[in-house]
Amino acid sequence: MSSAKKSERLAEYQRKRDFSRTSEPSGREGGARAGGNRFVVQRHRARRRHYDLRLELDGVLLSWAVPKGPTLDPKARHLAVRVEDHPIEYTDFEGVIPEGEYGGGDVIVWDRGTWEPAETDDPAEAIEAGNLHFDLHGEKLGGRFVLVRRGDDDSGKEQWLLLHKKDEHAEAGWTAEDHLESVKSGRTNEEVAAAPEAMWRSDLPASEAEVPVDGAPAGKSGRSRSGERKTARSSGAGSASSDKASGKASGTGSSSTRSSGKASGTGSSGRASGSSSSSKAGSGTSKKAGTKPAKTREKSGAKQRSASARRSGRKTDEEKSGGGRDERPRWDPPSEEELAALDELGAKGPWEVGGRRLALTNLDKVLFPGRDDEPPVTKRDFVRYHARIGPVILPYLVGRPLNTHRYPDGADKPGFWHKEVPSHAPYWLTSWRYEAADPDETQNYVIADSVPALAWLANYAALELHPWTSWASDVEHPTWALFDIDPGSKTSFEDVLALARLHRTALEHLGVRAGPKVTGQRGVQIWVPIAPHYTYEETRRWVEKVSKAIGATVPDLVSWAWQKNERRGLARLDYTQNVVNKTLVAPYSARPRPGAPVSVPISWDELDDPDLTPDRWTVRTVFDRLDEVGDPLAPLVGLEQELPPIQ
């Protein structure tokens, strides 16, 4: 859109506002870049409370005031009054419009994301015709919506109806007023009204309008002057760079992350199960012809914090000499005082952990229904778990892009995959930009590298954590090869264990060290540490050969059909997980099931334990296990192992 046409579109918006008094963006040249497909819904308490729906199109935000707010209920029909176009910068506006100004009152960014037109190639024409079908991809709203014009009111304003189609996102009875927090700050309108000064600075020159801002000065907060989070970048070849440091992600992490981008060590007590089989595959005897034992080498730990140092809070020489920016290691578990402060919070509020301040919300909301007469697991319980499990789970997450499976309404409601770093994420959260991604794919990924980051993810209702098997610094070369025993509808857990024992025997024949873990649902997975010079294709072919050799011995248990409905209820040995950006759930991640079961590494010997079940441990009970046996998979973290050729 030409600047002249944009100016015409925004003339009414600008005429109604005194930008020397209001902190709203003026829409002058040099603001936010247009040409995208953003949407925002703002909850606005003016003379009357309402919600403002805004869709980016042709360089401005088309806007509707929706008194009852948007809904996912397909039976609801909510009035939407067309109002003046707003500047693109308004997608980020959260603050207080002074009393006496047009629209005076408090505003929060209630939801935001992207939108796309449906059933039309020309959304402007569809709006002109009074019938726009569109899909929203937000943090609260999703699925197909429709705006239908029904006429004008007495003042000449266009009256529309906003409705949601019946699709997989639809939910009967869903109302916006049950979800009051800002997706930008986690605050409510009341909290923004009580402390508006830190929320927004007008884009007018300082001599004309200035709003005091508390906090870190620009350039010191981890964001650029434009307000965008700093990110590392990866080229198409998978090499990441940030300034001169190749392979490093943005934000603050442990010194081990900053020095190498990789992590090693154990969590919990650091003790493995004690049996040699905890770090060596199986108990088979003879070697098969045509194979040779794998060669392994341990990575040097000179640049990485040892597990015991992480647990005790001791620092490496590098940290003692000033290599670490913060005095307190961010891998430390929360202190008793921090946990007590979490317990003392109401339903929401600020919580400081590991030197970071988080805005927690809906802490008493049930995320996991209870099981076996146990109480349900609330978000407060889950934040506590993520913080406490940090030293144990972080070796599997640090330095790796993260896919998350979010359940904002709890594990008993539909969830969805979320990969993109949300724009409201805190400045200190480490992120990584995947330069090789296609335009319609995720561009910026979270890297969970600290206890505060894990607590933030729990508050974000990321119930499952799925790290990539490669480092962000070298995305084309995995460091884990994965065997996934995917049970069918007729597969019993005894069948799964039989298949897992066959993996134990096969991998011992090959001389390959590996570790099994129960999934927390129905299956078992086997993780094999490998040297990071194999491509995903090479890794997948190797896992496929081993899997098919195992499957050939038990054809009554295994099907190779791709579609589940073609497998006759049999298990599949899924070697196809060994692909870039295809992931399995992390060790010690929770699963979206009643009781909040956890995916837990076990020793090979435990496959013979008659009491073993795939969901035996939960977020409440796994710490007792860690105190007793430690993490059996920990000795394999950082092991660079050659894959033996298979003829």
MOFENHU-V164508 format. One record per run of one state. SS is the DSSP state (hx for helix, st for strand, lp for the rest). FROM is the first residue (numbers start at 1). TO is the last residue. If there is no record, write none. Layout:
ss: <SS;SS>
from: <FROM;FROM>
to: <TO;TO>
This chain:
ss: <lp;hx;lp;hx;lp;st;lp;st;lp;st;lp;st;lp;hx;lp;st;lp;st;lp;hx;lp;st;lp;st;lp;st;lp;hx;lp;hx;lp;hx;lp;st;lp;st;lp;st;lp;st;lp;st;lp;hx;lp;hx;lp;st;lp;hx;lp;hx;lp;hx;lp;st;lp;st;lp;st;lp;st;hx;lp;st;lp;st;lp;st;lp;st;lp;st;lp;hx;lp;st;lp;st;lp;st;lp;st;lp;hx;lp;st;lp;st;lp;hx;lp;st;lp;hx;lp;st;lp;st;lp;st;lp;st;lp;hx;lp;st;lp;hx;lp;hx;lp;st;lp>
from: <1;3;10;11;16;38;46;49;58;60;67;78;87;88;93;95;98;105;119;123;130;131;139;142;153;158;165;176;179;189;195;196;199;223;224;229;230;232;235;240;243;245;247;255;261;276;279;296;299;307;313;317;321;336;345;349;354;356;361;366;369;377;379;397;402;407;416;419;420;421;431;435;444;447;451;460;462;468;470;472;474;479;480;487;493;511;515;519;524;530;536;554;558;559;564;567;571;575;590;591;597;599;600;603;604;609;618;619;622;630;634;637;639;642>
to: <2;9;10;15;37;45;48;57;59;66;77;86;87;92;94;97;104;118;122;129;130;138;141;152;157;164;175;178;188;194;195;198;222;223;228;229;231;234;239;242;244;246;254;260;275;278;295;298;306;312;316;320;335;344;348;353;355;360;365;368;376;378;396;401;406;415;418;419;420;430;434;443;446;450;459;461;467;469;471;473;478;479;486;492;510;514;518;523;529;535;553;557;558;563;566;570;574;589;590;596;598;599;602;603;608;617;618;621;629;633;636;638;641;647>
